Amino acid sequence: MLKKDGVTIYHIAKEAKVSPATVSRVLTGSANVREPAKSRVLALINKYNFKPNVMAQSLYLKQSKMLGIILPDIDHPFYSMIVKQLESQALERGYTCLLCNSMQNFSIEQAYLDNLISRQVDGIVFLGGRINQTHPTEELLTGMNDSLRHVPIVFVNGKMDGVNAHTIRTDEASGVRRLLDMLIHHGHKTIGLIGGVVGVSSTDEKISVFRETLKEKRLMVKEEWIHSSGYSIEGGEQDAMHLLHLDERPTAVMCINDFVAIGAIKMFRKFGLKVPGDVSVTGFDDTYLSEHFPPGITSVNHNYQKLAKKTIETLIGLISHEEQEKETIIPTYVTIRNSCEEWKQP
């Protein structure tokens, strides 16, 4: 009988009558190992309390078992929530993650891309930054294309025309339409949209869908009710102040994210308006803040677990040189809370 100390993949493989590669696939949770070989390997792993040498396994498989995650702002709850799910999904499949916060700086973003490639990560998940620019510069496009020649990269909720990357995105357009349907069902006929940055694809898409949907519903689209001061609480306060200074204000306000919704609610209350009594407010992203900020913000959820799972599955598939769908769209849903109510004409 083998001693527990000194047991290697090769010992396990010999006793289980399989190849060392099969043992490695069992250890990484691959679905390609069939019964009864898988059960024999697992039984021996448990019998010897086997812990593989990660470095040796990496050399054998020619994989580091590490993934890089690049994002623009870890402080933003949308990114922290998706990263938490990405790490969980990666760990279940035997991968560890290197988290890179670019701090919304394209130069830092590129430095992280180069650094992750030099560290020989097996793949990269890319969120925000350049993949959300409606018109990225040639330099940003070239940097991404150069990186893709070295390592598989999956974009989350973004794209770059001229870059042949795989994309996993949530159906944000459907989320906007569902919010509008709900507000219209509550009797709101005058609706505004605030927050975001024009030139960023997620903002541009939401504004475009907002305008199109209102026109389809034969409702008024007033340009002064569409105002973009960024993604922060302070930006929401500025946008709400803009609406407060108008002679005619909307009875409902859609916000580009939950931060903006919080800022808007704070400013409306400061000037004596009740939310939702005098004005209904919706958010987007359904972060933990939307649940706990009074009165509770109705918001669109990105289906975070499903989004992360599909992202990691796609990336690992690419690492294994398996064919993957070029674009996958994850459905969103609306979480109803207390920031909206039926509009009663004064």
Secondary structure, 3 states (H helix, E strand, C coil): CCCCCCCCHHHHHHHHCCCHHHHHHHHCCCCCCCCCHHHHHHHHHHHCCCCCCHHHHHHHHCCCCEEEEEECCCCCHHHHHHHHHHHHHHHHCCCEEEEEECCCCHHHHHHHHHHHHHCCCCEEEEECHHHHECCCCHHHHHHHHHHHCCCCEEEECCCCCCCCCEEEEECHHHHHHHHHHHHHHCCCCCEEEECECCCEHHHHHHHHHHHHHHHHCCCCCCHHHEECCECCHHHHHHHHHHHHCCCCCCCEEEECCHHHHHHHHHHHHHCCCCCCCCCEEECCECCHHHHHCCCCCEEEECCHHHHHHHHHHHHHHHHCCCCCCCEEEECCEEECCCCCCCCCCC
